[in-house]
Amino acid sequence: MKKYIVVASVFMGLALVFFYIGNHISAQEQTRPESVTHEGGSFGKVTWSHSGHTASVGCKECHHMAESPVQKCNSCHTADATLDAKAAYHKNCIDCHKAKEQGPTGCMDCHKK
């Protein structure tokens, strides 16, 4: 009986390893957009280069939850959340641009009507 438990445990361990590897590979193959556009309300839409940002910062800088596949910000940052999507973008983007002393920080630098 112990032999069957050991064999089953080894089989389950291998299955978990293959499952993890498969998920990791599919996450790496996820299609990344060249640019992203957000409707900016009354200030106008915001379009920024996703590929330009991924060349200089890691995914976790913006996608802090690092789920696979990556979720859109407003899937967590809702109107009912402590930090809604608008506030999250403003805080994350502007704070990063100021810290790196590079990139736009003013309203109309990003928002285009």
BELFENBEL-V922771 format. One record per residue. N is the residue number from 1. RES is the residue in one small letter. PHI is phi in whole degrees, -180 to 180 (none if undefined). PSI is psi in radians with two decimals (none if undefined). Layout:
BEGIN
n,res,phi,psi
N,RES,PHI,PSI
N,RES,PHI,PSI
END
This chain:
BEGIN
n,res,phi,psi
1,m,none,-0.70
2,k,-62,-0.60
3,k,-62,-0.72
4,y,-68,-0.63
5,i,-67,-0.73
6,v,-65,-0.80
7,v,-63,-0.77
8,a,-64,-0.69
9,s,-65,-0.75
10,v,-63,-0.78
11,f,-60,-0.78
12,m,-65,-0.68
13,g,-63,-0.78
14,l,-64,-0.70
15,a,-62,-0.73
16,l,-65,-0.70
17,v,-62,-0.82
18,f,-65,-0.64
19,f,-63,-0.79
20,y,-62,-0.81
21,i,-62,-0.76
22,g,-61,-0.76
23,n,-65,-0.70
24,h,-64,-0.76
25,i,-65,-0.77
26,s,-66,-0.56
27,a,-67,-0.65
28,q,-68,-0.49
29,e,-89,-0.01
30,q,-60,2.32
31,t,-70,2.24
32,r,-105,2.37
33,p,-74,2.65
34,e,-71,-0.73
35,s,-141,2.82
36,v,-128,2.39
37,t,-123,2.31
38,h,-119,2.39
39,e,-68,2.21
40,g,-102,0.36
41,g,66,-2.47
42,s,-70,-0.32
43,f,-83,-0.26
44,g,104,2.89
45,k,-75,2.76
46,v,-120,2.15
47,t,-121,2.28
48,w,-138,2.73
49,s,-80,1.93
50,h,-69,-0.78
51,s,-65,-0.58
52,g,-66,-0.62
53,h,-76,-0.69
54,t,-68,-0.33
55,a,-73,-0.42
56,s,-116,-0.32
57,v,-133,2.70
58,g,-79,2.82
59,c,-58,-0.68
60,k,-68,-0.26
61,e,-61,-0.67
62,c,-106,-0.80
63,h,-91,1.24
64,h,-64,-0.39
65,m,-81,-0.35
66,a,49,0.72
67,e,-76,2.78
68,s,-126,2.09
69,p,-73,2.77
70,v,-62,2.33
71,q,-92,2.65
72,k,-69,2.59
73,c,-55,-0.74
74,n,-75,0.05
75,s,-75,-0.44
76,c,-112,-0.73
77,h,-84,1.34
78,t,-94,3.06
79,a,-61,-0.49
80,d,-87,-0.17
81,a,-75,2.80
82,t,-58,-0.68
83,l,-126,1.85
84,d,-75,3.02
85,a,-59,-0.76
86,k,-60,-0.85
87,a,-66,-0.65
88,a,-65,-0.79
89,y,-62,-0.86
90,h,-59,-0.81
91,k,-66,-0.89
92,n,-66,-0.87
93,c,-69,-0.90
94,i,-66,-0.76
95,d,-60,-0.71
96,c,-67,-0.78
97,h,-62,-0.71
98,k,-67,-0.74
99,a,-64,-0.67
100,k,-88,-0.07
101,e,51,0.81
102,q,-159,2.43
103,g,100,2.84
104,p,-71,2.55
105,t,-130,-0.19
106,g,-94,2.72
107,c,-53,-0.97
108,m,-79,-0.08
109,d,-69,-0.55
110,c,-106,-0.80
111,h,-78,2.17
112,k,-122,2.23
113,k,-83,none
END
